[in-house]
Amino acid sequence: MTADARTVAGRRVAVLGTGTMGAPIARNLLRAGMHVRVWNRTPAKAEGLLAEGALLASSPAAAAADADVLITMLTDGDAVEQVMTGPDGALSALPPDAIWVQMSTVGVEWADRLADLAARHRVAFVDAPVSGSSQPAENGQLVVLAAGARSARSRLEPVFEVLGRQILWLEHVGDGSRLKLALNNWLSVLVEGMAETLTLSSALGLNPHLFVATIAGGPLASPYATAKATAMMDADFAPGFPLQHAAKDATLAAEAAHHSGVELPLTAALLDRWQRAIASGHGHDDVASAITVSPAPPTVSATAEPTPGSAPGEGLVRAEPSRERRRGQLMVAPCRDRAG
Ligand SMILES: NC(=O)c1ccc[n+]([C@@H]2O[C@H](COP(=O)([O-])OP(=O)(O)OC[C@H]3O[C@@H](n4cnc5c(N)ncnc54)[C@H](OP(=O)(O)O)[C@@H]3O)[C@@H](O)[C@H]2O)c1
């Protein structure tokens, strides 16, 4: 029976990389009834999936051996190449009619290199990075930015539908990786803009919640930036999207821009700050931890938060400059130590 004729429930999918994104992807495929083999460089991190029905492969080749679809969800292009090539690499064992779906964020140059690698091995290749972090991945609510052979589309759609709320089929292989860089460049600027604006609000003696409450529901609001603002003010840096991956993507965007003859000054500036946050130990924390670079990040007491249903700004009084502030410090109402 060909993969086209199989039901979704019968699909055999190999997932290489069971990190923050790969694990929920594998879990959702299992819940849809597919046969899933997983491989992870650190096997212990994949073991939780066994109870959900996954088979743990001893090598990328063993995971790939009978796959209809092989998904790579690894840190970067180097990691993907290592896992796909070599004696135990997945390409040595992938069946000829299988499709390789490359979902890691690898940038433009690596997307082209990996497409060439697939072509040399006569393997159908679909460049399909995703937008959305750990929670959308858990909920099957990713946005899949796919491009590849038209013949692969009908076979992949049932798989993608399990993973995402939106599937964009783009014209040229690599366009998904290009769009992903554009999306993550926007994300970077939003996060850094929010971090600096909260710091500014605080420095001006305002409760930073006032800024967030004032933009809520209006054209300046962004649900993503608002969620990051809350994380920043709560100093809650549990990783959804780790800062080191965000910095990797911002670097890929800056490099791609440079190769295309333009520069990204905002991205270059935020990268400089984010590298400092990473150097001080925030690489594995959420991208919201970018705010820790500010000399005195805003910290507010929970009692200063607006009550549900209040109008923007209602219940928020302008913070009186504290004695510390009059001495030149920026804290509004220090209530707890911040991570980092
Ligand atoms: N997290 C997000 O919000 C998000 C959203 C969209 C896209 N992405 C992208 O999705 C990709 C995966 O992200 P993630 O958050 O799942 O990352 P992660 O949790 O850090 O997991 C990375 C995975 O790559 C593996 N890996 C790294 N280097 C390797 C190597 N040299 N050889 C073999 N395996 C290697 C890791 O194995 P070990 O477990 O052994 O370390 C792990 O399985 C990245 O490209 C990221 O930019 C992430």
The ligand as a Tripos MOL2 file, in Angstrom:
@<TRIPOS>MOLECULE
LIG
   48    52     1     0     0
SMALL
NO_CHARGES

@<TRIPOS>ATOM
      1 N1         10.9310   26.8180   21.1100 N.am      1 LIG1
      2 C1         10.2190   27.5820   20.2990 C.2       1 LIG1
      3 O1          9.3900   28.3940   20.7280 O.2       1 LIG1
      4 C2         10.3870   27.4630   18.8060 C.ar      1 LIG1
      5 C3          9.3630   27.9370   17.9810 C.ar      1 LIG1
      6 C4          9.4820   27.7920   16.6090 C.ar      1 LIG1
      7 C5         10.6320   27.2430   16.0790 C.ar      1 LIG1
      8 N2         11.6250   26.8260   16.9140 N.ar      1 LIG1
      9 C6         12.8140   26.2220   16.2970 C.3       1 LIG1
     10 O2         12.6570   24.8370   16.3680 O.3       1 LIG1
     11 C7         13.9460   24.2250   16.5260 C.3       1 LIG1
     12 C8         13.9420   23.3650   17.7850 C.3       1 LIG1
     13 O3         13.6560   24.2360   18.8590 O.3       1 LIG1
     14 P1         13.3860   23.6760   20.3300 P.3       1 LIG1
     15 O4         12.8250   24.8310   21.0710 O.co2     1 LIG1
     16 O5         12.6770   22.3950   20.2820 O.co2     1 LIG1
     17 O6         14.8790   23.4430   20.7930 O.3       1 LIG1
     18 P2         15.4400   22.5520   22.0240 P.3       1 LIG1
     19 O7         14.3920   22.2980   23.0320 O.co2     1 LIG1
     20 O8         16.6850   23.2370   22.4520 O.co2     1 LIG1
     21 O9         15.7930   21.1760   21.3280 O.3       1 LIG1
     22 C9         16.8360   21.1100   20.4000 C.3       1 LIG1
     23 C10        16.9220   19.7100   19.8650 C.3       1 LIG1
     24 O10        18.0420   19.6430   18.9580 O.3       1 LIG1
     25 C11        18.9020   18.5700   19.4020 C.3       1 LIG1
     26 N3         20.2670   18.8650   18.9910 N.ar      1 LIG1
     27 C12        20.9450   20.0240   19.1330 C.ar      1 LIG1
     28 N4         22.1760   19.9250   18.6000 N.ar      1 LIG1
     29 C13        22.2850   18.6540   18.1180 C.ar      1 LIG1
     30 C14        23.3070   17.9560   17.4440 C.ar      1 LIG1
     31 N5         24.4800   18.5250   17.1410 N.pl3     1 LIG1
     32 N6         23.0710   16.6690   17.0720 N.ar      1 LIG1
     33 C15        21.8770   16.0760   17.3740 C.ar      1 LIG1
     34 N7         20.8640   16.6960   18.0090 N.ar      1 LIG1
     35 C16        21.0660   17.9820   18.3720 C.ar      1 LIG1
     36 C17        18.6970   18.5110   20.8980 C.3       1 LIG1
     37 O11        19.1520   17.2840   21.3910 O.3       1 LIG1
     38 P3         19.5150   17.1150   22.9610 P.3       1 LIG1
     39 O12        18.2070   16.9040   23.6650 O.co2     1 LIG1
     40 O13        20.4100   15.9530   23.0120 O.co2     1 LIG1
     41 O14        20.1900   18.3840   23.3750 O.co2     1 LIG1
     42 C18        17.1770   18.6630   20.9510 C.3       1 LIG1
     43 O15        16.5290   17.4830   20.5560 O.3       1 LIG1
     44 C19        14.9530   25.3420   16.5430 C.3       1 LIG1
     45 O16        15.4700   25.5490   15.2640 O.3       1 LIG1
     46 C20        14.1220   26.5390   16.9860 C.3       1 LIG1
     47 O17        14.6700   27.7690   16.5440 O.3       1 LIG1
     48 C21        11.5240   26.8970   18.2560 C.ar      1 LIG1
@<TRIPOS>BOND
     1     1     2 1
     2     2     3 2
     3     2     4 1
     4     4     5 ar
     5     4    48 ar
     6     5     6 ar
     7     6     7 ar
     8     7     8 ar
     9     8     9 1
    10     8    48 ar
    11     9    10 1
    12     9    46 1
    13    10    11 1
    14    11    12 1
    15    11    44 1
    16    12    13 1
    17    13    14 1
    18    14    15 2
    19    14    16 1
    20    14    17 1
    21    17    18 1
    22    18    19 2
    23    18    20 1
    24    18    21 1
    25    21    22 1
    26    22    23 1
    27    23    24 1
    28    23    42 1
    29    24    25 1
    30    25    26 1
    31    25    36 1
    32    26    27 ar
    33    26    35 ar
    34    27    28 ar
    35    28    29 ar
    36    29    30 ar
    37    29    35 ar
    38    30    31 1
    39    30    32 ar
    40    32    33 ar
    41    33    34 ar
    42    34    35 ar
    43    36    37 1
    44    36    42 1
    45    37    38 1
    46    38    39 2
    47    38    40 1
    48    38    41 1
    49    42    43 1
    50    44    45 1
    51    44    46 1
    52    46    47 1
@<TRIPOS>SUBSTRUCTURE
     1 LIG1         1 GROUP 0 **** ****
